[in-house]
Amino acid sequence: MHRSSRLIGLASVCFALNAFAGSGHDAHWGYSGETGPDHWGMMKPEFATCASGQEQSPIDISSANKGDLVKIDFNYKASPVKVLNNGHTIQVNFGAENTIKIGSQTYKLLQFHFHSPSENTINKKAYDMEAHFVHKNDKGELAVIGVMMQAGEANKIVDSVWAAIPKEINKEEALTAQINPSDLMPATKQFYHFKGSLTTPPCSEGVNWFVLKDAINVSADQVKAFVATVGQNARPVQALNKRSVATSN
């Protein structure tokens, strides 16, 4: 890759990270009507990849090849967090050193947030919600872990987050109790892996996606409370194109 192309790519990831992980989401895009996903790519030059990209997320996972994938080593611990309603989702921001290691690369957990219904689907099945855990390594590369959430028993972590949702958009509220991200994940962490993008503008590509196979529970009332706060916020599945999906053992 030419140096100029690498610089452009890095700039794109940095712009994407600000939009995806920070509180400065552009307020003009949404999930329905003239500001919905079908129009994102035409709203701003910076959003063009939403329409022209060939490795867009989310996707439907209907087939997967068993690949020689390294496991994800989780180094999560109970940590202080701040809860944010950015107008598009409820987001939990981390400051402590929660990390994952994939091969030789270490990624720091920046935040997790929610979508309803799930953005990724499995065999065309959408779950009631999906949590996205957003990580970044020292190179600025992103790795996102998707956790499916299905209606069942109430989730204690979700309860604590919902109770701390700020009344004002883009205002953070510190959570009294600390959160261990592992408590919002299934015990078994087999996964699907594919190359993808951010699921919100600017839809920048080059994101490593890991969707866990097992779902966790969230109550129907918790789903309703989320939708009542931010609305349904799932981008439709995108074409797989020339990509393949790999599955862990």
N, C-alpha and C positions, 0 to 999 in steps of 0.2 A: 504494500500500500504506500502511495506517495505521502510525503510528510504533510503536504497541504490537505490531503484527504483525511489524514489522521487528525489534524487540527480542527477541521470542519466537524468530524465525527465527535471529537471531545467537546466542542462547543455545543453541539446538539444535545449531548448527554447532560451537560451542565445546565442548559436551559430546561431540559426535561426534568431534571432533578428538582429544580426550583419549583416547577409547576406541580410535580407529583408529591414531593415530600414537605414542602413548606406551606405557609398559610396564604401565599399570594396567588391562589387560583384565580384565573380570569373569570369575572362574574358574568360574562356575556354568553358563554356557551352553556348548554344544558342537555337534557335527555329527551326532549320532545319538541315538536313543532319546528319552526324555522331556525332554532338554535340547537336542534337535536343532532345525533351522531351522523345522520346522512349529510349534514351541512357543515360539519366541523372543518373539513379540508378546504372549504371555500371561504371561511370566515376571516382568516388571516394568512399571510404568506408563511408565517411560522408554523401554521397548522397543516400545511400542504401534505405532509406525510400521512395524515389521517385518511386521505383519499388515494394517494399514489403509492403508499408503502406496500411491499410484497411480503412482509413478515409481521403482520399486525395481530394484536391480541384484543379480545380473547378468542379462543378457538373451541370447536367441538372435538373432544377426544374420543374418537370412535374406533381407532386402531392404533396399536403401538408395537414397536419392535423391541425385543429384549436387547438392551445395549450394555456395553461394558462401562457402566456408570459407577463413579466413585460415590460413596455414601456421603450424606451431609452430616457433618459433626456439629452438634448444637452446643453452644456455650452460653446458655441463658441463665439469668438469675433474677430474683425479685428486685425491682428497681423503681425509683420514683418516676412518675409519668405526668404528662399534662394532656388534657382532653381538649380537642378542638372541633368545632362545627364550622367547616369552611364553606358551607352552603351547598356542597356537592356530596359530602360524606361526613361521617364521624370518624375522627382520626385521633390516635393515641401516640404522642410523641415521646421518644426516649432520649435521655442524655447520657445514661451510663453505658458501660462497655458490654453490651450484649452482642455476641458475634456468632456467625456460622463459618465453618471452614469447608470448602469444596476443593478437593485436591490440594494444591499449594496456595490457593487464594483464600484470604480471610475477608469476610464482609461484615461490616458493622450494621446492626439493626437501627434504622432511623425512626421507623414508625410502622404501625399497622392501622388499617382502616377497613371499612365494610362496604359491601354492595348487596343490594337486594333487587331482583333475584340474583343468583350467582351469575357471574359473567362467563367464565368457562363452563362448559357443559360436558358431561360424560355420557357417551352413547345417546346424545341429544336430550339428556335429562338435565334440567336446571334445578339446582337446589334452592332452598328458601333464602339463603344468604351465602356470601363468601367473604372470608377475611383475607386480606393481602398484607403480607409482612415484607416490607421494603428494606433491602440491604444495599450497601455500597462499599466497594473496596477502595484501596488507596489510588487505583487508577481511574476512579470515577465510574467504574462499571457497576451496573445494577443487577441484583438477583432478587427475584420476588418469589415468595412461597405462598401458594394459594391453599386455603383450608376451607373445604366445603362445610356448610352448616345446615342441618336439617331439623325440621320441627319435631320437638320432643320435650324433654325436661328443660326447665329454665337453666340458663348458664350463669353461674355466680360472677364470673369476670364481666360478662356483658351487663349484668345488673349493676355492678359498681361503676362501669363506664357510663351507662345510660344515666345514672343518678348524678353524674358530674358534668353532663353536657351543658355548656354555657348558654345562657339565654341570648347572648349577642353573637352574631356571625363574626368569625375570625378573631375571637377572643379566647385565649387559652385558660383553662381551669385546672389547677393542680389537684390531682387525686390524693386524698388523705392516705389511703392504703397503697402499698407498693404492688406492682404487678410482675409476675413471672410469665413471660411470653409462652413458656412451655405449657402453662395451664390452659391455653386457648388452642392447643393442638392435640390430635389423637395420639394414643400411646404408640401405635405402629406408624412409622413414617416412610413407608414405601411411596414412591412418587412417579409421576410422569414428568418428562423433561422435554422442553422444546425452546427454540429461539423465538422471541416475540418482541412486543413493544409495550409501552405504556398504554393503558386502556382509556386514558383521558388526553385531551390536547396538551402538548403538541404531538402525541402518538409516536414519539421517537423510538426507533428500533434499536436492536443490540441488547435487549434485556434477556437475561437467563431466567426462564420460568420453570418452577418446580411445583406441580399441583399434587398435593398429597391424595392418596387413594381413599383413605378412610375419612369419614365425616365426623363432626362433633355435633352435639345437640344445642339447640337454641329454642326457646319456647315460641309458640305462635304469637303470644302477647308481646314478646321482645321484638319479633319481626315487625309487628304492627306499629309498635312505638317508634322503631327506626324509620319506617316508611312515612309515618305521620310527621316526622321531624324534617327529613330531607327529600322524601319522595322516592320512587323507584329510580335506581341509578345504575343500571346495567347497560353497557354498550353491547349491541348485538354481536354474535360470533362472526369472525372474519374468515376469509378464504385461507385454507392451508397453503395453497400454491405448491411450491416445490419442497416445502418443509416435510420432515418426518418427525414423529413423536417416539421417544424412547421410554422404556419402562425399567425401573429398578427391579432387582431380584426380590 
